[in-house]
Amino acid sequence: MELSKKAILDKTHYGLNIYAHILRSFYPDELVIHLSGKKCLPARNPFNNGKETLILENRDWVFCFQDVENPILPAIHSILQLCITTSLDLIYSKSWMKI
């Protein structure tokens, strides 16, 4: 199977499983994400003292995050989303990589 942005998003439930993997590294004995439709219930945010302020939401078939208490400075959020998108673009542009 050829590696593509679509394949990564398909295999990771639109990127939600990537967030779950990261959150489980902080909270290994907890159910870290509660999905309800296209939006998750507030999850514990390890970067906001573990408060349940992290919102994960499916926007245009890709899960994005925000913190309802501390919007994590819009610039930081934009940079993180750009890094994720750029990483996916770089990964699937390598035709020699296979899943």
N, C-alpha and C positions, 0 to 999 in steps of 0.2 A: 504494500500500500504506500502510495506516495504521500509525503508529509506536506500538508497545506494548512493555511489558516483555518479553512472550513473544517478540515479533519481534526485539528486540535480543538476547536470549539465544539465540534460534535462529540468528541471523546471526553470532554471535560464539562459537559452540560452547560455550554456557552460560557465557560470559564469559571463557573461556580465551584467546581471541585478543586480548582487551584486555590481559591480563597479558603475553602474548607481545610485543605491540606495545611496551609499556613496557620490557620487558627488552631487546628489540632496540635500543632507543635507548641503552642502556648497553653492550651487547655486539653491535655490528652485524655482525661477521663470524663469529658463532657460532650454532649450533643451540641455542636458549635453553631449549626445553622438550622433554622426552621423556615422552610420555604412555604409561602402561601401565594399561589398564583405566580406573578412575575416579580414579586417583591418579598424579601425575607423579613421576618420579625426582627426587631433590634437584637443584634448579637453583641457579645462582649468584645470590646475593643482593647487589645493589649497596649495600644499607643495612647489610650485615654484612661489609664488606671483601672482597666478591666471593667469599666462601666458598660452597660448595655446601650450603647449609642451608635453602633456601627450598622448602617443600612446597606444591604446589597440588593441591587435592582437590575432587572433585565431591561436594557435600553437598546433597541434595534438589534436584538439577538446576541448581545454581549453583556455579561454582568459587570456593573460598575459599583463603586462604593462611595459612601459619604458618611460623615459623622454628624449626627443631628445636634450635638451639643457644641462641638468645635469643628466648624467646617474645614479644618486642616488647611487653612490658607488656600484659596483657589489655585494659586500658582503651583503649590506642591501637588495637589490633586491632578492638575493638568500634566505635570511632569511625570507622575507615576503612570497615568493612563497612556501617555506618549511612550514611555519606556516599555510598557506591556505590549502596545501595538507594534512598536518598532522591533521588539524581540520576536514577536510572532512573524512579522514580515521577513526578518532576517532568516529565521528558521525555515520557513516554507520556501524561500527563494533559493535555497541550496538543493538543487535537483539530485545531488548524490546522496542526500539523507533519506532514509526509509524508516517507516515505523515497523 
